[in-house]
Amino acid sequence: MDVIAITGAGTGLGKELALQYAGQGHTVIALGRRISPLLDVVQEINQLGGKAFAYSLDIRRYEDVVNTVDMIAKHHRVTCLVNNAGIGHFGPLSSLSVQQIDDMIQTNVNGTIYMTKAFLPYFLTMPKAKIINIISTAGLRGKVNESVYAATKFAIRGFSESLTKELEGTNISVTAVYMGGMDTPFWHGSDHIKDRLRLRSPKEIAKQIIALEHGQNEMILS
Ligand SMILES: NC(=O)c1ccc[n+]([C@@H]2O[C@H](COP(=O)([O-])OP(=O)(O)OC[C@H]3O[C@@H](n4cnc5c(N)ncnc54)[C@H](OP(=O)(O)O)[C@@H]3O)[C@@H](O)[C@H]2O)c1
C-alpha cells in the first residue's frame, strides 16, 4: 500500500481522491492551507477504518513547503504526490487584478513546482514513486475568459512533459491529468460557468483517475 500526499485535499477533487485512495487501503497525507476541512477529511477516513494525516501548508511559499515536506518525510514513507491544489479567476484579462493574476501563477505554477521539487529527493530513494499533476482541459486548449488560468495550466503541462523526459529510466513516473469542468467549491463566487448542472462530479473524476492511472504520462478525461 502507498502513502499518498494530496494537495488541496480538504475540498472538491482532492477530498474525493483522499477518500477513495484511503478506501483502497492507502494512507493519505492531506494538505492545504485551512486545517479544518483537512481534519474533517481525516476524521471521515478514520471513521471508515482508513488511515490519514493532515498538515497545513501554503504551497505558494517555498520555505513552508520544504519545512512541511521534511516533517512529513520524518514520519511517513510517501511514495505518491498528487499536485491537485489550484485556483481560478475568470473573465476578460482587463478585468483581472494583478493580485488575482499573481495568486493563480503562484498557486498553480509555483506551488506545483515547489511541491514536486521538495518531494523529489525523497522519491529518488524509494524503489518506486509517482507524481500526478491535476491539470485541466484548459492546459490543452485556450478558452475565452480563461487566459491566465489557461496559461498556468499550459505551464504545468510543459513542466509535466519535461519532467517525464528528465525522469525517464528512473523509479519515478509523472502523470498529467486533463479533465473538464467539475462541480466543486472551485466555482463558488464565480459566474463563469452558466449551468453547473452540466459539470461532472468530482467523485466520478476521482474514480476514473484511480481506476485508469497506471503511471502513464497523460490521462485525458473529457
Ligand atoms: N472544478 C473544475 O471545474 C476543474 C476542472 C478542471 C481542473 N480543475 C483543477 O482541479 C484541481 C482541484 O480543484 P477543485 O475543483 O477540487 O477546487 P477546490 O475545491 O477549490 O479545491 C482546491 C483546493 O486547493 C487548496 N489550495 C488552494 N490554494 C492553496 C495554497 N496556496 N496552498 C495549499 N492549498 C491550496 C484549497 O484549500 P485551502 O483554500 O484550504 O488552501 C482547496 O482545498 C485544481 O487544480 C483545479 O484547477 C478543476
The ligand as a Gaussian input file, in Angstrom:
#p B3LYP/6-31G(d) Opt

LIG

0 1
 N      -13.574000      22.406000     -10.747000
 C      -13.293000      22.340000     -12.056000
 O      -14.160000      22.585000     -12.932000
 C      -11.924000      21.932000     -12.509000
 C      -11.768000      21.461000     -13.830000
 C      -10.518000      21.051000     -14.267000
 C       -9.433000      21.108000     -13.392000
 N       -9.613000      21.581000     -12.114000
 C       -8.442000      21.607000     -11.231000
 O       -8.658000      20.639000     -10.235000
 C       -7.912000      20.984000      -9.054000
 C       -8.810000      20.869000      -7.835000
 O       -9.810000      21.849000      -7.912000
 P      -11.275000      21.667000      -7.306000
 O      -12.223000      21.844000      -8.421000
 O      -11.352000      20.464000      -6.462000
 O      -11.366000      23.020000      -6.448000
 P      -11.420000      23.321000      -4.881000
 O      -12.466000      22.504000      -4.217000
 O      -11.492000      24.794000      -4.773000
 O      -10.016000      22.778000      -4.359000
 C       -8.818000      23.480000      -4.406000
 C       -8.042000      23.139000      -3.135000
 O       -6.749000      23.745000      -3.216000
 C       -6.387000      24.215000      -1.934000
 N       -5.455000      25.347000      -2.109000
 C       -5.694000      26.499000      -2.786000
 N       -4.644000      27.323000      -2.665000
 C       -3.711000      26.671000      -1.913000
 C       -2.422000      27.005000      -1.428000
 N       -1.854000      28.195000      -1.703000
 N       -1.760000      26.096000      -0.664000
 C       -2.317000      24.899000      -0.377000
 N       -3.535000      24.517000      -0.794000
 C       -4.228000      25.395000      -1.553000
 C       -7.716000      24.680000      -1.311000
 O       -7.670000      24.580000       0.117000
 P       -7.287000      25.867000       1.023000
 O       -8.056000      27.034000       0.471000
 O       -7.665000      25.456000       2.407000
 O       -5.813000      26.003000       0.884000
 C       -8.704000      23.675000      -1.876000
 O       -8.898000      22.586000      -0.979000
 C       -7.358000      22.393000      -9.333000
 O       -6.010000      22.286000      -9.738000
 C       -8.209000      22.897000     -10.493000
 O       -7.512000      23.830000     -11.281000
 C      -10.821000      21.977000     -11.659000

